[in-house]
Amino acid sequence: MSDSLLQELRTLLGDRVSVADAVRAHHGKDESHHPTAPPDIVVFPDSSEEVSTIVRLCAEDRVPIIPFGAGTSLEGGIGAIRGGVCIDMTGMNQIIQVNADDLDVTVEAGVTRKQLNGHLRDTGLFFPIDPGADATLGGMASTRASGTNAVRYGTMRENVLNVKAVLADGRLIQSGRRARKSAAGYDLTRMFVGAEGTLGVITEVTVRLYGVPEAISAAVCGFPSIEDAVRCCMLTIQSGIPVARVELLDAAQMQACIQYSSLDYDPVPTLFFEFHGSAVSVQEQATTVQEIAADFGGGNFRWADKTEDRNKLWQARHDALYAALALKPGAKAWSTDVCVPISGLAECIEETRSDIEASSLMATMVGHVGDGNFHVIFLLDPDRPQEFAEAQKINDRMVSRAIAMDGTCTGEHGVGIGKQHCLELEFGEALAVMRTLKQALDPLNLMNPGKILQSSD
Amino acid sequence: MSDSLLQELRTLLGDRVSVADAVRAHHGKDESHHPTAPPDIVVFPDSSEEVSTIVRLCAEDRVPIIPFGAGTSLEGGIGAIRGGVCIDMTGMNQIIQVNADDLDVTVEAGVTRKQLNGHLRDTGLFFPIDPGADATLGGMASTRASGTNAVRYGTMRENVLNVKAVLADGRLIQSGRRARKSAAGYDLTRMFVGAEGTLGVITEVTVRLYGVPEAISAAVCGFPSIEDAVRCCMLTIQSGIPVARVELLDAAQMQACIQYSSLDYDPVPTLFFEFHGSAVSVQEQATTVQEIAADFGGGNFRWADKTEDRNKLWQARHDALYAALALKPGAKAWSTDVCVPISGLAECIEETRSDIEASSLMATMVGHVGDGNFHVIFLLDPDRPQEFAEAQKINDRMVSRAIAMDGTCTGEHGVGIGKQHCLELEFGEALAVMRTLKQALDPLNLMNPGKILQSSD
């Protein structure tokens, strides 16, 4: 990297440029088990135009560019594995325009989902996509994030109306407009959603909003086995009941959450439900799902109708990772996910559970099971590389199993560097098309290089 | 075109190759006002592998390839404007696999939506996307079709899980898998959806299915003005009521439908509603919408609860084009559409209505107004080119108006050749990115050339 690039960045950004070791280390690290890879320089732009200039300067010097949001990636998406300039987007945190009548909002990419929902509090609207972490909207768009509410409200794929993005040569484009639907040309919005910063840097995002439901009710129900819980979920979905959330926690994860979050439940395979709608509709959904649960040995529904009770419940769910880590002090967590057509979900979970039980590892399982998506959280001793190797084997078997069921190697965590080796199996010849797109839009391979696609240089 | 290509196609397909004038003329014509442009050769493949071979043979000879489904395009999407080989997909009409538990189905691209729903009749499932015409699923995917149910169920963008497609060099790829969500790599599925055959030929489509609602109810309500009707629709959507359909017909279109379909309604601006859900939910939705309608001067709801009454109502809606044509015998219809954020819908419709009234033209307006999408159907004397020129001006003003409102030049009809000149205004610099994608995936510009993107050669 040339000294002149650093000088030029300082001329552009003043003190919003850092080469301090601590800053660089912070920006090379996510929440995954993948090794830290600090960038050479971290910049903190204030505007899309600054991002554009930064990218132009880096392109002139053939220096890699890595966008950084909240740093909550789970597959190594933000490591500067080839050095370069990290663009920290968190200074771009303006909520640009709430269009309440149109049920949408445009934000800068550094706005986090909690910040957005805080801003919306008095409007009667909310943004439902909830990956657990308080991620930025730019990061969520880039990884095609989803989470607990996706079964009802969709993922970032369905909820991003358009993005503003800086291309590899510094051009700033708008991918589309605010109309709810369009048949005009190629779907550039969906091209950036899920591209993990490898095709450009997202600087603004327009997303759909929804009216806060008139009634919300949550319930917890334990089951005799994981299979019973999953089959209850499957029948709920197949019956067309518009559940807002249906989350599975296995017995190990329930044990962890009960301890960590002081919950008064039994450590058995458990579903957390949430119902949204009118008072009548919520009551009707809840009654039907209780009947379905009873058919699968589900115990009594424990209701959380008050906001504070619901918040405690979902906080406990969101803290699942920390709760799991508390089971094994000093452990490193490796959280991985797959997603399968729901008909295969029980089998995929059961076989993965068997693999874990046949291993020497401790791991919990949680799932956004309404979508056919579940996670394994391995708890690994950082000093025992053989544990990581064993986890890798179980992970790879799980991925192969999911793909054999016509599923995908990741439902929501993204590819980063952790799932690259799975794409050939999942996509076959279509992987070459992804390479063609990357080559066409980033011929110098400077945009978050080495992520999603493996490359030889 | 070389004689050897025709020979090679005959060797491959036997009598499933035609150069007959009548066959060529049929395949150069859609339902639009655009001129007929017959291909040189029409082929009728039976399999994805045959399509792949056809494309390879054409690519070797640098001959354009135009996929053809039901021929119901409204923007000249299927004309062979540079000659070439038309691939008629209607022979590929197998329903490959219904995955009832997963609520999805895989079909060959030539399956039509009515054929699919006929096949599903006894399963309790249905495919909701309904553009009016009995289009093929391949064609619907290629134009990102939507229609009356999109306000509830989304468009082809949201409902296609994956496609099988033949690329410009003959490679056959699968764009993704059947998982409901995935964060694995670039969204190749959404790249083909809406590409109008310019990036490849879709040969199979996997789409979502839905349970047939327990209760369905439809209602018709007249309003004092278009603005009242549109504002009723806007408030319905903003209130989060999950209407399945909400269609606007202006007074002229109601008059036409009343005559054409022998309906017993008043010729005033009218909304057609449909509600889906449990019996209780449908009742609740209907009550709320009636209250909203009353606030905007809406008259009594006229209910159609029986299947045959509903079918008559929606058939009348689907026959709107033919009903309009019957207003002016011998006329040619020019159906155009735009889509705007719903806050601008009343204004956009009103101003467009004013333009029509200030012109010498006869035109009706209909709209999938829950999405902010509406259509103008111009009824033009085919012997008076000045009428077409006048329609073009009104169309262009409507498009500019929609884009100024952050809307799009087409909500569902596609670009074809009719909206190409609008893309620069809508996308600006992003249009260059579309050209880059086209160049990368179809460097010889053989896939439905001259559609979506204007090109010089």
Chai-1 contact restraints between the chains, C-beta under 6 A:
chainA,res_idxA,chainB,res_idxB,connection_type,confidence,min_distance_angstrom,max_distance_angstrom,comment,restraint_id
A,D101,B,S343,contact,1.0,0.0,6.0,A-B,restraint_1
A,D102,B,P341,contact,1.0,0.0,6.0,A-B,restraint_2
A,D102,B,I342,contact,1.0,0.0,6.0,A-B,restraint_3
A,D102,B,S343,contact,1.0,0.0,6.0,A-B,restraint_4
A,T143,B,A183,contact,1.0,0.0,6.0,A-B,restraint_5
A,R144,B,A183,contact,1.0,0.0,6.0,A-B,restraint_6
A,S146,B,K181,contact,1.0,0.0,6.0,A-B,restraint_7
A,T155,B,K181,contact,1.0,0.0,6.0,A-B,restraint_8
A,E158,B,E158,contact,1.0,0.0,6.0,A-B,restraint_9
A,R171,B,E429,contact,1.0,0.0,6.0,A-B,restraint_10
A,I173,B,E429,contact,1.0,0.0,6.0,A-B,restraint_11
A,I173,B,A430,contact,1.0,0.0,6.0,A-B,restraint_12
A,R177,B,D406,contact,1.0,0.0,6.0,A-B,restraint_13
A,R177,B,T408,contact,1.0,0.0,6.0,A-B,restraint_14
A,R178,B,P341,contact,1.0,0.0,6.0,A-B,restraint_15
A,R178,B,D406,contact,1.0,0.0,6.0,A-B,restraint_16
A,A179,B,C339,contact,1.0,0.0,6.0,A-B,restraint_17
A,A179,B,V340,contact,1.0,0.0,6.0,A-B,restraint_18
A,A179,B,G407,contact,1.0,0.0,6.0,A-B,restraint_19
A,A179,B,T408,contact,1.0,0.0,6.0,A-B,restraint_20
A,R180,B,D371,contact,1.0,0.0,6.0,A-B,restraint_21
A,R180,B,G372,contact,1.0,0.0,6.0,A-B,restraint_22
A,K181,B,S146,contact,1.0,0.0,6.0,A-B,restraint_23
A,K181,B,T155,contact,1.0,0.0,6.0,A-B,restraint_24
A,K181,B,C339,contact,1.0,0.0,6.0,A-B,restraint_25
A,K181,B,D371,contact,1.0,0.0,6.0,A-B,restraint_26
A,K181,B,G411,contact,1.0,0.0,6.0,A-B,restraint_27
A,S182,B,T408,contact,1.0,0.0,6.0,A-B,restraint_28
A,A183,B,T143,contact,1.0,0.0,6.0,A-B,restraint_29
A,A183,B,R144,contact,1.0,0.0,6.0,A-B,restraint_30
A,A183,B,G194,contact,1.0,0.0,6.0,A-B,restraint_31
A,A183,B,T410,contact,1.0,0.0,6.0,A-B,restraint_32
A,A183,B,E412,contact,1.0,0.0,6.0,A-B,restraint_33
A,A183,B,G414,contact,1.0,0.0,6.0,A-B,restraint_34
A,A184,B,T408,contact,1.0,0.0,6.0,A-B,restraint_35
A,A184,B,C409,contact,1.0,0.0,6.0,A-B,restraint_36
A,A184,B,T410,contact,1.0,0.0,6.0,A-B,restraint_37
A,A184,B,V415,contact,1.0,0.0,6.0,A-B,restraint_38
A,A184,B,E426,contact,1.0,0.0,6.0,A-B,restraint_39
A,G185,B,L423,contact,1.0,0.0,6.0,A-B,restraint_40
A,G185,B,M434,contact,1.0,0.0,6.0,A-B,restraint_41
A,G185,B,I452,contact,1.0,0.0,6.0,A-B,restraint_42
A,Y186,B,M434,contact,1.0,0.0,6.0,A-B,restraint_43
A,Y186,B,L437,contact,1.0,0.0,6.0,A-B,restraint_44
A,D187,B,R190,contact,1.0,0.0,6.0,A-B,restraint_45
A,D187,B,G194,contact,1.0,0.0,6.0,A-B,restraint_46
A,L188,B,A430,contact,1.0,0.0,6.0,A-B,restraint_47
A,L188,B,V433,contact,1.0,0.0,6.0,A-B,restraint_48
A,R190,B,D187,contact,1.0,0.0,6.0,A-B,restraint_49
A,R190,B,R190,contact,1.0,0.0,6.0,A-B,restraint_50
A,G194,B,D187,contact,1.0,0.0,6.0,A-B,restraint_51
A,G211,B,G240,contact,1.0,0.0,6.0,A-B,restraint_52
A,G240,B,G211,contact,1.0,0.0,6.0,A-B,restraint_53
A,S278,B,E284,contact,1.0,0.0,6.0,A-B,restraint_54
A,V280,B,V280,contact,1.0,0.0,6.0,A-B,restraint_55
A,V280,B,E284,contact,1.0,0.0,6.0,A-B,restraint_56
A,S281,B,S281,contact,1.0,0.0,6.0,A-B,restraint_57
A,E284,B,S278,contact,1.0,0.0,6.0,A-B,restraint_58
A,E284,B,V280,contact,1.0,0.0,6.0,A-B,restraint_59
A,C339,B,A179,contact,1.0,0.0,6.0,A-B,restraint_60
A,C339,B,K181,contact,1.0,0.0,6.0,A-B,restraint_61
A,V340,B,A179,contact,1.0,0.0,6.0,A-B,restraint_62
A,P341,B,D102,contact,1.0,0.0,6.0,A-B,restraint_63
A,P341,B,R178,contact,1.0,0.0,6.0,A-B,restraint_64
A,I342,B,D102,contact,1.0,0.0,6.0,A-B,restraint_65
A,S343,B,D101,contact,1.0,0.0,6.0,A-B,restraint_66
A,S343,B,D102,contact,1.0,0.0,6.0,A-B,restraint_67
A,D371,B,R180,contact,1.0,0.0,6.0,A-B,restraint_68
A,D371,B,K181,contact,1.0,0.0,6.0,A-B,restraint_69
A,G372,B,R180,contact,1.0,0.0,6.0,A-B,restraint_70
A,D406,B,R177,contact,1.0,0.0,6.0,A-B,restraint_71
A,D406,B,R178,contact,1.0,0.0,6.0,A-B,restraint_72
A,G407,B,A179,contact,1.0,0.0,6.0,A-B,restraint_73
A,T408,B,R177,contact,1.0,0.0,6.0,A-B,restraint_74
A,T408,B,A179,contact,1.0,0.0,6.0,A-B,restraint_75
A,T408,B,S182,contact,1.0,0.0,6.0,A-B,restraint_76
A,T408,B,A184,contact,1.0,0.0,6.0,A-B,restraint_77
A,C409,B,A184,contact,1.0,0.0,6.0,A-B,restraint_78
A,T410,B,A183,contact,1.0,0.0,6.0,A-B,restraint_79
A,T410,B,A184,contact,1.0,0.0,6.0,A-B,restraint_80
A,G411,B,K181,contact,1.0,0.0,6.0,A-B,restraint_81
A,E412,B,A183,contact,1.0,0.0,6.0,A-B,restraint_82
A,G414,B,A183,contact,1.0,0.0,6.0,A-B,restraint_83
A,V415,B,A184,contact,1.0,0.0,6.0,A-B,restraint_84
A,L423,B,G185,contact,1.0,0.0,6.0,A-B,restraint_85
A,E426,B,A184,contact,1.0,0.0,6.0,A-B,restraint_86
A,E429,B,R171,contact,1.0,0.0,6.0,A-B,restraint_87
A,E429,B,I173,contact,1.0,0.0,6.0,A-B,restraint_88
A,A430,B,I173,contact,1.0,0.0,6.0,A-B,restraint_89
A,A430,B,L188,contact,1.0,0.0,6.0,A-B,restraint_90
A,V433,B,L188,contact,1.0,0.0,6.0,A-B,restraint_91
A,M434,B,G185,contact,1.0,0.0,6.0,A-B,restraint_92
A,M434,B,Y186,contact,1.0,0.0,6.0,A-B,restraint_93
A,T436,B,A440,contact,1.0,0.0,6.0,A-B,restraint_94
A,L437,B,Y186,contact,1.0,0.0,6.0,A-B,restraint_95
A,A440,B,T436,contact,1.0,0.0,6.0,A-B,restraint_96
A,A440,B,A440,contact,1.0,0.0,6.0,A-B,restraint_97
A,I452,B,G185,contact,1.0,0.0,6.0,A-B,restraint_98
